[in-house]
Amino acid sequence: MVPGALLLSGVLWVAAAFTLCGVSGCGGGGFGRSENPAATGVLVLVSGVVAGLPLLVKPWSDRPLVRTAASLTVTALVAALGWIFASRP
């Protein structure tokens, strides 16, 4: 469950990078580039939620608060790293 979520999260990272720079990259012509930074933010946030959701749903700990905290931590970390990855020049 977790490897599949991380793989899907990586796909969303790549989609976020494409919305910022387009298919030919930030240094190229920018074909397919979106001028809407909100779309990139949504993709990166969804990426974090997809990565953190298995930690919340799968009962690996008896304490729901621990699972929720771990899920929110992974969500925030993946979203932050995704934003850094997507906004690289």
C-alpha positions in Angstrom: 0.0 0.0 0.0 2.7 2.5 0.9 5.0 1.9 -2.1 2.0 2.3 -4.4 1.1 5.6 -2.7 4.7 6.9 -3.0 4.8 5.9 -6.7 1.5 7.8 -7.3 2.8 10.7 -5.3 5.9 10.8 -7.5 3.7 10.9 -10.6 1.9 13.9 -9.2 5.2 15.6 -8.5 6.1 15.2 -12.2 2.7 16.6 -13.2 3.3 19.6 -10.9 6.7 20.2 -12.5 5.0 20.1 -16.0 2.5 22.7 -14.9 5.2 25.1 -13.9 7.7 24.6 -16.8 5.9 22.8 -19.6 7.2 19.7 -21.5 10.4 21.3 -22.8 11.6 22.4 -19.3 12.0 25.7 -17.6 15.0 26.6 -19.8 13.2 25.7 -23.1 10.3 27.0 -25.0 7.8 26.1 -22.3 5.3 24.2 -24.4 2.3 23.3 -22.2 3.2 25.7 -19.5 0.5 26.8 -17.1 0.5 30.3 -15.7 -1.7 29.2 -12.8 0.5 28.5 -9.7 -2.6 27.3 -7.8 -2.8 24.2 -10.0 0.8 23.4 -9.0 0.0 23.9 -5.4 -3.1 21.7 -5.6 -1.1 18.9 -7.3 1.7 19.1 -4.7 -0.8 19.1 -1.8 -2.7 16.1 -3.3 0.7 14.4 -3.7 1.3 14.8 0.0 -2.1 13.6 1.0 -1.7 10.5 -1.3 1.6 9.7 0.4 0.4 10.2 3.9 -3.0 8.5 3.6 -1.8 4.9 4.0 -0.2 5.8 7.4 -3.6 7.0 8.6 -5.7 4.2 7.2 -3.6 1.1 7.9 -3.7 0.2 11.6 0.1 -0.1 12.2 -0.3 1.5 15.6 -3.0 1.0 18.3 -3.1 4.8 18.9 -5.2 6.8 16.4 -3.4 10.0 17.5 0.0 8.5 16.5 -1.3 7.4 13.1 -2.8 10.9 12.5 0.4 12.7 13.5 2.5 10.4 11.3 0.1 10.9 8.4 0.1 14.7 8.8 3.9 14.8 9.1 4.4 12.7 5.9 1.8 14.8 4.1 3.5 18.1 5.0 7.0 16.7 4.2 6.0 15.3 0.8 4.1 18.5 -0.1 7.1 20.7 0.9 9.6 18.6 -1.0 7.2 18.4 -4.0 6.9 22.2 -4.0 10.7 22.5 -3.9 11.1 19.9 -6.6 8.4 21.5 -8.8 9.6 25.1 -8.4 13.3 24.4 -9.2 14.6 26.7 -12.0 
